Amino acid sequence: MGNEDKIIYEEHAMKSIAASLRRMGLAVLTVLLVISSFAVFAPTAAAAEYTIKMGTDRGMLAFEPNKLTVKAGDTVKFMNNKVPPHNVVFDSGHSANKDLAVKATHKQMMMSPGQSFEVSFADATPGEYPFYCEPHRGAGMAGKIIVE
């Protein structure tokens, strides 16, 4: 092989190596772009749903649990469990957000086990939301939701 042929061969090899490096760089860039798009379009944490039983499993006149900490955006389901009738009245005078407390109050008596209603704490003001069962308040059937 002559000198001129050798130079042409080396130029061709260098061009081939450069093209391979460009393709590999594009492949790496594509992978990074795909991975970063997952971070950008990842859904935010979904709001949680909690259940508070009205009347304990043992038949006590109490909410179970009687104290619950949630985050703004979460939902609390109040479910009639035992020893009905029950309702839920939020104490608007001692709640972090009076309007939410009034809106969340469910004065209608629930008579059957399994009946339920939900309270959304979307855009709730952080703080405490005390509540009670009107017919059993004297027996101490009260609770508190704390919104963080």
Residue, then its C-alpha position, 0 to 999 in steps of 0.5 A: m500500500g502506497n503512502e497516498d492509499k494509506i492517507i486515504y485509508e486513515e482519513h476514511a477511518m477517522k471519518s467513520i470514527a467521527a460518525s460513530l461518535r456522533r451517532m453515539g452522542l445522539a443516542v445518549l442525548t435521546v436517552l437523557l431527553v426521554i428520562s428528563s421528560f419523565a421528571v417534568f411530566a411526573p404526576t404530583a402526589a395524589a390526594a389521600e382519602y381517610t375514613i373515620k368510623m362513627g361508633t367504634d368496632r366495639g360499640m363505643l360512642a366515639f369516632e375511630p380515629n378521633k384525631l386525624t392529621v391530613k394534608a390540604g387536598d385530602t378527603v375524609k370519609f365519615m362512615n356510620n359504623k355502630v350505635p346509630p344515629h350519628n351525624v357530624v357537626f364541625d365547630s365553626g367557632h374553633s375551626a381554622n376556617k369557619d366557612l369550611a367548617v360550616k360547609a363540612t357539617h353534616k347535620q342529617m342523621m345517619m341511621s344505617p351502618g355503612q352510610s357515609f359522606e365525604v369532606s374535602f379539605a381541598d385548599a383548606t386553611p392549615g390548622e384544627y377542625p374539631f367536630y362532634c356527633e350532636p346526639h352523643r356529644g354529651a357522651g364525649m363523641a368528639g374528634k379533631i382533624i388537623v390539616e397540615 
